[in-house]
Amino acid sequence: MTRELGTRDGSSLPWMVAGTAVLALMILLAWHFRSDVSPAQQLAKKAGRVDLVSRMQVGLASSSEAERSAVLAISDEDSQKLADQARAAAAEVERDRAELAALLATAPLERERELLAAFSEDFAKLQRVDEEVLRLAVKNTNLKAYALAYGPAADALREMDSALAQLAERRAGSPEGRTVLLLASQARIGALRVQTLLPPHIAEESNEKMDRLEATMTAEERQVSRVLERLAALPSLSREPGLALARARFAAFLELKARILALSRENTNVASLALSLNQQRKAMAVCVEALNALQQAVLEEPIAGVAYGRLPHPTR
């Protein structure tokens, strides 16, 4: 009896040792993978993630504000400076986004990773729109066209108009005075019509409407040129300095007008403003919403023994 018991005990000993080893291994694994981070440390890490999201929100707003200012700036220098600020703010957002992604990569926070991934995709789309807006904004072709139209081009027509007015006044008592007055008036009015069509062309967004404006300008220009040729054909005006000056200044105006129309056709200020008010604004709204959702998810992340996150609903 004693011998049998000893035999049984001896045969079960390896199993007992194996069971003890498995139990020890499980304890070691549990110890290895245990959370040795205190609630205070978890709270600090959570606050760090909240801070990163908040910085991203501020950077996003700063980038958008600088971009809109670049679109509305009235000089190349200001536009470029503000565009650089917008890009710098966006780069800060990207750095914070990458830092947050690294923090979430090894943390058991799947919901936050999903929300950050969604924001990352939306932010990439926003950056593509932003870059196109800024690329256009710094060219300022519409502003340059306005500067030419109201500066050198207006001066050229003013000198032409003054020369024709003085010419008509000097010839008022001559036999052809009435003809000179009539033709000079036609030329002055026609040139003025061309000038008044330039600002609408610069402001126009539609190529079709710009085509129509240019066709009207061309017709008026030809009429003015024919009238000036008729004046030059008058024997008494063949060597008239005033008429020569008027024709020269009108030719200068036409050269300036060609430059104005070329700048207007690029339409960078109009295009950048349209992009900023439409595609960029919509893309920004999506990014803001994505960041808000991410921020709320971080705030609502539970920590044992800590009440932190969404404020409770007030009781009546």
Phi, psi and omega in degrees: 000315180294320180296318179298319180296318180296324180295317179296319180296320181293324180287335181272347183300315179301324179293323179294319179296317180297318179297319179297320180295317178298316179298318179296320179297318179297321178295317179297318179296316179298321179292321181294318184264008182293157174273103180263021177262125182287161176306323179295320178291320176299319179296321179294318179295320179296318178298324177297320178291321176299319180296319179298316180296319179297319178296323177296321178296316179295316180297321178297315179295320180295318179297316181295319180295316179295322179296313179297323178294323177296322179295323184266355181297151186254007177220155178300319182298312180294319180299315181294318180299314181290325176296320177297320178296319179297317180293322179295318179295320178295324178295323176297318177300317180296321178295317178295322179297316180295321178296317179294321178299320179294321179294324183276346187299322184252004181265147179281060185232067187299318182299317180292322177298318179298316181292323177293322178297320178296316178297318182302318179294316180294322181293323177298320177294318179299318181297324178295318177294316180302316183295322178292319178300312183291323178301319180285319187299321185286346179284324175054040184293325179293319178296321177294323177295317177298319181298320177291318184295317183269355179252258184302320181294316179296321179297318180299316180290326178296318179292322177297314181298317180295320180295319180290323179296316179293324178297314180296322180293318180293329183264011185300324183267001182274164180302329182259016183303316181296320179295316179299316180298316181296312181294319179298319179295318178298317180295318181295317180292318179297318178296322178296322179297319178298316182299319183290344179273347182292310180301317176300325179294317181296323182277346186286140178263332184275130177294324180297317179291325176295322176302316181293319178297318180293323178297319178295317178300316182298318179297318179294318180300316180298321179295317178298316180299319179296320180295318179296324177294323178294321176296317181293337180282345177291128184306320184286347182250004185299329180242025182284117180300324181297319179292320178299320179295317180300316181293322180293319181289328176292321177297320178295320178300317181296324177295316178295322179299320178298319177294320179298315181294323178297316177295318180298323180295327176295323169057034188292323179291317178296316182293318181293322178294318179297317178296318182296321183278344184244273185301316183294318180298319180292317179296323178295318180299321179295317180295318178299316179297319180296319179292322178298318179296319179294317179300316181294323179296319178295316180298324183274358178299123184284144173230126184303125177082004182234128174263106186209133178134228183294132178292141180295154177293137181295143178270150180281000000 
